[in-house]
Amino acid sequence: MAETKREIERKYEATGETRVPDLTRVPGVSAVGDRGVMELDAVYYDTPDLRLAADGLTLRRRTGGDDEGWHLKFPVASGIRDEIRAPLADTLPGELAGLLRSRIRDGEVVPVVRLRSARDVRHLVDGNGTLLAELSVDTVRAERLPGGAEASWTEIEVELADAVADADAKAADDTDTDTDTGTGTGTAILDAIEKRFKKAGIRPSASASKLARALAETEPDAPARGTAPEPAPDTTPAPGTAGHAVLAYVRKQADAIVELDPAVRRDLPDAVHQMRVACRRMRSAFKTYREVLDRAVTDPVGAELKWLAGELGVARDQEVMSERLRDRVDALPRTLRLGPVRGRLRTWSAARARDGRRRTLAALESARYLALLDTVDELLADPPLRKAAARDARTVLARAVLKDHDRLAARVDRALALDPGRDLDVALHEARKAAKRARYAAEAARPTLGKPARKFAKRVKSVQSLLGEHQDGVVAREALRELGIQAHAAGESAFTWGLLHGREEAAAESAERSLPKAWARASAPEIRAALTR
């Protein structure tokens, strides 16, 4: 069974003559204990074209030390990685192989580098003897595989103890920072150690990892002139063209899907949502910018993206709905919660969450999903460009955004003309989908159109959010009706579920009343005109 740990470390250049300064002068460090020298032997694996290294991932099988086994590391931020460990085995464990699926597809990983290190370990502890960090002086011998060049060097590595690293990670989560750069006690210790090193003339390493340094220092010689294969023809549209702008956006979404795959498999917070959004954004771009990319090619890809987003949506929609209903129940006074309301909601949510999780993982393990990833790669390598792809990006993208806005306007106007009821609910849902597409269109155009596109997207997003809240209420009423029926059948009071149903109806009516004002802001003439200036 694989386990995960947060690795927070810093690396420094050293030589055989480098002496580590006295670190008991670092605040919080009371003693430095010598733990002896251990011999480590690690073989690093990658695809033949080094796809993992290109994305900052490392995969190794290591013997020696107290953590021998298979280690897969994902970058989180500078000096911070998540390390997933699996027991020592002759072949790559299936759980780790799954986390690499989006990158290696049906291919295999092969040995690329062997590192043998003599690690001189010291423990930095506080006044209670609690481990704060581990410092090691590593004498490294690298060998390119199979049978390639060799290199050797010495480096110093300082890694926070697991408990300290976990505390820092929790502190970062509690502050809701956008980037997990570390601001806790552990980071302060590392900063103080670095300050001591700087005074001693010890500088940070130029390489992010041992593997990166080994690959750089053992890289095979370039082929002799005249022996290199002919480069493939460059199909990239020129900067400033519509094709260049649209393909950059599509490529960004494709990269996001690949990068989020292991996060979804690990069930990390918000990963399913972000992967689903990337699918929707790419599919939306294919529709919006059909003047640029040939829909005869992109429509089948869009259909597969719709399938994948749908499979991901089962888990995501259930997560959102469960949270919504929990909040509604928690907001009720105890006197209005009749019967085992919380227990029934937990049971209902758990059953659907399990089903959603199973469907998500089944989709990511399917041949259909891998074929989709390959197809997207092929599309980006040889894009189906139309004539408009060579035209000025500002003109083409602005026209496409305005066209999607016209489409949204037609749907909003239709909804505003309807009386409350089922037809209105459907019309508002269709308007919501159009708002999302118009917003994505503006976001894709933002690097080209700048501030006007940002303002446009912000106004349309407010309409989308309002319509999304309305649709969530429609779905919530269906769920509450189901819960009420289940409660009644079990001999429980259905009063609370009926009460919440009524409150959802009231919230939906409020959203309907707010729509004209929100739409007036999103359809102001100056918002549209700014896109074409």
Sequence and secondary structure as in RCSB ss.txt:
>XXXX:A:sequence
MAETKREIERKYEATGETRVPDLTRVPGVSAVGDRGVMELDAVYYDTPDLRLAADGLTLRRRTGGDDEGWHLKFP
VASGIRDEIRAPLADTLPGELAGLLRSRIRDGEVVPVVRLRSARDVRHLVDGNGTLLAELSVDTVRAERLPGGAE
ASWTEIEVELADAVADADAKAADDTDTDTDTGTGTGTAILDAIEKRFKKAGIRPSASASKLARALAETEPDAPAR
GTAPEPAPDTTPAPGTAGHAVLAYVRKQADAIVELDPAVRRDLPDAVHQMRVACRRMRSAFKTYREVLDRAVTDP
VGAELKWLAGELGVARDQEVMSERLRDRVDALPRTLRLGPVRGRLRTWSAARARDGRRRTLAALESARYLALLDT
VDELLADPPLRKAAARDARTVLARAVLKDHDRLAARVDRALALDPGRDLDVALHEARKAAKRARYAAEAARPTLG
KPARKFAKRVKSVQSLLGEHQDGVVAREALRELGIQAHAAGESAFTWGLLHGREEAAAESAERSLPKAWARASAP
EIRAALTR
>XXXX:A:secstr
  EEEEEEEEEEEE TT     GGGSTT  EEEEEEEEEEEEEEEE TT HHHHTT EEEEEESSTT EEEEEEE
EETTEEEEEEE   SS  HHHHHHTHHHHTT   EEEEEEEEEEEEEEEE TT  EEEEEEEEEEEEEETTT  E
EEEEEEEEEE HHHHHHHHHHHHHTT SS    SHHHHHHHHHHHHHHHTT  B SSSSHHHHHHHHT      T
TTS          TTBHHHHHHHHHHHHHHHHHHHHHHHHTT TTHHHHHHHHHHHHHHHHHHTTTTB HHHHHH
HHHHHHHHHHHHHHHHHHHHHHHHHHHHHHTS GGG  SSHHHHHHHHHHHHHHHHHHHHHHHHTSHHHHHHHHH
HHHHHHS  B GGGGSBHHHHHHHHHHHHHHHHHHHHHHHHTS SSHHHHHHHHHHHHHHHHHHHHHHHHHHHH 
HHHHHHHHHHHHHHHHHHHHHHHHHHHHHHHHHHHHHHHTT   HHHHHHHHHHHHHHHHHHHHHHHHHHHHT H
HHHHHHT 
